[in-house]
Amino acid sequence: MKRRPGVPRLLREINDRAALELLLTSGPLTRGQIGEATGLSKVTASQTLARLEERGLVEVVGEQGGNRGPNAALYGVVASAAFVGGVSVGPDEVTAAIADIKGDVRGRARVTPDAYGAGTTPDGRPAADPVAMIRGALAKASRAAKVPLGRLDAVGIGTPGVVDPRSGDVRFSFDLPGWHEGVHDALARELRTHVIIENDVNLAAIAERAEGAARGLDDFVLVWVARGIGMAVVLGGRLHRGHSGSAGEIGYLPVPGVPLAEDVRSRPGRPPSLGGGLQTLVSSDAVCELAAEHGFAAPTAAECVGAAVAAGEAGEALLDEIARRLALGVASVCVVLDPELIVLAGEVGQAGGDALTVRVADAVARMCPIHPKVVTTTVTEDPVLRGAVLAALQHAREAIFAGS
């Protein structure tokens, strides 16, 4: 029987990928452990490790004793085989991190948009130059990590707003007035690497599925409650971005008795705001106003909610009302998607903890015939930044797996 051309090479690539993925998730391991976990014979496992060593992807990192005969060599991934950058962009601060192929962060840095001013928008707001700002943040993080900026194999960037799934550009963001069409390509040219721009809440969901409360789940919704409200939808293990990238913009959900976003913007002399729709009820300003009415005045919405939780019975009325408002959005999502899990994230979601998630679940059950499981995020340190790093890592690892 004539052998199909390319089959041996394809099998080698499959074996190399299986071993490398295993070492990334479960290493260091011995040759025997790799063979047992992947189904490779001892000879094939040895050949696979030899090829990966030759490519500079794995190395012997120690020995495993305890058995008869000589100690078995432990193999691990060479951390410097690839480096990636992650960036979280906010209206007042930009945070960057450099991570190795294992996902371990080597260095972090923060910059302020004011340092990269590029004039003002038509409505008079200051606008930072996004290309200079992102490069500046990554360069500072690279120096902290002692990794040259030119070594980055991919960069993930998280921003508020709507990101076009085709061009990768930010189509609309209240918080990023200086971003415009063409920024994605300009960043790719400037950084000379693969660039991924993604909605910040979507990146938080990537981090949640990889390392948080939704670990391994294929269907869940993450609701981000902070300055405004946003949502990420994961279906079949993949982010659902929608045709235009607007899936999850739940803040614009029409709510009875609340002005629409277009009505708020059309008021004479009123500046751009997060008003209109559901976000009018659960924005940080709205939560602070509601908290003050209940006797919990604090500088931030998260502090208000935290104070209500700590107050016990005295804070129950405030938490009940916040949960009822959030449930208007969550119930709308549940009756359409019926997700396996709802994760509350963002500063307000974290501050509410179990006291808030239980109330949201109960309120949703009263509004619709679905009884969702609602939990608090467990990715509490820079979830958007972590998601940006993970998105960049996925691309870098795929390039390695493909042998490019």
N, C-alpha and C positions, 0 to 999 in steps of 0.2 A: 504494500500500500504506500502510495506516494505521500510523503510528509508535507503538511501545509507550510509554505514559507512563513517565517517569522514566528512560528509557534514557540520554539525554544526561548527566543528573546522575550516573548510575551510572558511566558511562565516565570522567567527570571525576574521580570519587572513586578509581577504579582507577588512572588516570594519576597523580594526586597521590600516592597511596600508593606506586606503583612508583618514582617519582622520589625521594620522601623516604626510602624504605628504601635506595635506592641511595646517596644522599648520606650516610646514617648509617653504611653499611658501607664505602664506597669514596671518599667525598668528601675534599676539594673537587673539583668537576668543572665543565667548561664545558657550555654548553647543547648543543653538538654531541656531546660525550661522553655526556651524559645521554640524548639522542635515540638514539644508536647502541646504547647498552646496553639501553634499554627498548623500542626499536623505534618510538619516537614520531617523527613528522615534525618538521621545524624549527619550523613554525608551532605545532603542538600542544605541543612542548616549551617554547616561549616562553610560551604561554598557561598551561601548568602551573606554570612558575616564577613567573609573575606572580601567580597565585592564592596560591601558597605564600608569596611575599613579602608579599602583602597580609595574610595571616594571621599574619605575624610568625614564620614557621617557617624560612625560608631568607633568606640575604642574600649580597651580593657580598663576597667575602673577599680578592680579589686578581685578578691577570690572568695569563694564560698567553701568553707570547711565543713566538717561534721560527718563526712562519708568515708568509706574505705578508699584507699588509693590517694592519688594527688588531689589537691584542692582544685575545684573547677573555676575557670576564669569567669568573672562577671563582666558583661558587656553593657555599656551605656551609650546614650546619644551624645555626640560632641556638641556641647551647648553653643559653641561659636559657629556652628555650621550655617546658621542664618540668623539675622537680626531683623526686627521689625519695629515700627514706631506706632504709637497710638496717641491720639489727641482728642481731648474733650473741650469743645468751644462753648463758652458761656458769654453772656453780655458784659460781664465785669472781669472775667478771668479765663485764661486759656491754660490748660494743664496738659503736659506731654510726658510720655514714658517711652523708654527703650527696653525691649525684651529680647531674650535669646530664643532659640528654636524650641526650647522646653517651655517657654511661657514665663520664665522667671524674669522679673523686672530688674534691670541693671542700673537704671538711673531715671530720675524724675525732674521736672522743672515746671515753673509757673511764670507766665508773663501776663501783662495787662494790655488790653487792646489799645489803650491810650498811647502806648509807646510806638504804635504803628499807624498813626492817624493818616487818613487820606482824604481830608476835606469833610464835607457834610452832605447829607442827603437833601432832597428837595424840601423836606419838612423841617430841616434845621438840626437833625440829629447827627452827632459825630459818627463817622464811618471809618473803620480801620481797614487797611489794605490786607485782605485775607491771605494772599500769597506770602507777603513779607512776615505777617504775624505767625502763620503756621511754620514757616521755615525757621523763624527766630526761636519759637518754642522748641522745635525739634533739635535745633543746633545746641540750645542750652542743655536739653536733656541728654544729647549725645556726649557733650563734654562731661556731664556728671557720670555717664555710664562708661566713659573712656572707649567709646565706639565711634569711629568716623561716620559722619552723616552719609557719606557715599556707600557705606556698607549695608544700608537698609534695603531689604528685599521687598518690602511692602509697607504702606502706611495706611492706617485706618483713622478716619476723622469723624467724630460725632458732633452733630449740630442740631439745634432746635429748628423746627420747620419742616417743610415738604421738600424731599429730594427726588428729582426726576429719575426713575429707575433705568431710563435709557441713556441719558447723557451723564448722569452722576452729579449734576449741578443742583445747587439749592434753588428751587423755584420760588419759594416764598418763606420768609422768616421775619417775624416782628423784631426779633432780637439781633438779627444780623443784617442791618441795612446796607452794608457795603458789599455783600456777596451778590454776584450776578452771573449770568450765563458766561461760560468759558473759564470759570475759576478752576474747575476740575482739571481741564487740560493744561492750564497754566501751572497748576501745582505739580502735575506729573512731569512737565518739562523742567520746572525749577528743581525738583527733588530727584529727577532721573530715576524714578522707580514707579511701581504700580501703586496707584492711589485709590482708596475707597472712601467715598463720602456717604455717610448714612445718618438717618434720623437718630437723635440721641436716645429716644425711648426704645427704638428697635435694638440699639446696641446694648441697652440695659437688659433687654430680653435675651439676647445672645449670651450675656454673662450669667443670667439667671438659669438658663437651660444647661449651661456647661458646668456651673459651680454653685448654684443656689437652690432655692426651694423647688424649682421646676426641673431639677437635674434629670436628664434623660427622657422627659415627657415630650410627646409629639404634638399635643394639642393643649395650649393654654393661652391665657391672656394676661398681660402685665399692664396694670393701670398705674400711671405715674402721677402722683399728686404733689405738686410743689408750687412754683409761681403760678402755673396754670395746671391744666390736666391734659394728659396725653395717654395714648394706649398703643401697645404693640400686640399683634396677633401672630401666633405661631400655629400653623396647621400642617399636619403631616410632617412635622420636623423642620418645616421651612417658614421663614418670615413671609407673611402675606402683606405685600406693599400696596397692592391695588394697581389699576391701570396707570394712574398719574402719580403714584407714590403717596397719595393722601389717605390711605387706609389707616385708621387709628386716630384721626384728628377729631376725637370725641368731644373736645371742647366746644365745637360748633354745633353739637346736637341740639336741635330745637327743644325747648322745654316750655310747657304751658305757663303763662304768666310772666315769662322772662323775655326781654327784648331779643330780637335776632341780632347777629353780629353786624349786619348791614344797617340796621336801624341805629345802633350805637355809633357806628362810624359816620353816619350821615348827620349827626347833630352838629349844628353850627358851632365852630370854634373849639370842638372837642378834639384833643390829640389822639393819635393811634393808641389803642389799648387792647387788653385781653378781654374786654367786655362783650356780652352777647352770648346767648346760648348757655349750655351747661357750665361753661367756664365762669360765667357771672356768679354762679352759686358756690363754686369750690375753688376759685383762685385764692392765692395767699391773702390778698386784700380782703376778699369776702370772708375768709375764715377768721382773720383778725377782727373784723368788724363784728362778726357773730360772737366771737369769744369775749369781746369787750362787753357785749350786751349781757353775757352770762357771768361777768365778773372775773374774766381771765384775760387781763390785758398783758401783752408781752410784745417785744420788738418783732418777732417773726411768727408765722403761722405754726411752724413746727414747735416752737416754744409754748405757744398757746395750747396746742393739743397735748403736748407733754405734761403741762401743768394740770390739764383736766384729767388726764389719766392718773396722775399722782394724787389728785384730790379725792379719788374714790367716789363715793355717792354724790358729793357736791358737783362733780364734773360730768355726771351721767347725762344730764339734759343736753349739754353741749355736744357730747359724743354722739348721742342719739340723732341730733339734727344734722351733724356732719355726715353721719352714716346714711341718713335718709337721702341727703342730696347726692352723695356718691352713688347710691343704689339706683337712682334714676338712670345714670349712664350704664352701670353694670348690668341692670336688668335688661336694658335695650340690647346689650351685647349678648347676653345669655339666651334670649329668645331667638336670636338669629344664628348664633354659632354653637350654643350649648357646650362650652369648653369644659375640659376635665378639671381645670384649676384656674382660679383668679389670684394673681399676685398683686398685692398693694405695695408700691414702691415710691420713691421720691421722699423728700424730707418729711412731709406731712404723713405719708403712709407709714414710714418707719416709726415716727413719733407715736402714732396711734397704737401700734403693736396689736396684740391679741384683743385688746379692749375695743379696737375699731373694727378689726376683721370680723369678729363675731357679730357685731351690730350690722355690718354691711350685709353679711350672709342672711341674717334674719330679715332685714328690710327687703332684700331682693326676693326672698321666699314669699313675702306678703304681697309683692307686686306682680309676681308671675308664677307659673307652676313649676319653676326650676329651683332646686335647692343647691346652689353652687358651693364648692369648697373654696373658701377664701383664706389666704394666708399672707403673712408679712414677708417681704423679701429677706433673704439671708445674705445677699451681696450688699454689704453696707459701706464698703470703702470704694469710692469712685467707680460705681458700676458702669457709667458711660465710658470712662477711660478703659476699664477692663474689657468691655465689649469691643472697643476700638482695637485694642491689642489682639484680642481673639480673632476678630475679623481679618486683620492683617496676617496673623499666624496661619489661618486657614489657607490663604492664598500662597504664602511662602512654603508651607508644607506640601501643598498640592504640586507646586513647581518641583520640589525635591522628589516627591513620589514619582512624578512623571519622568524624572531623570534629566530635567532641563537645567 
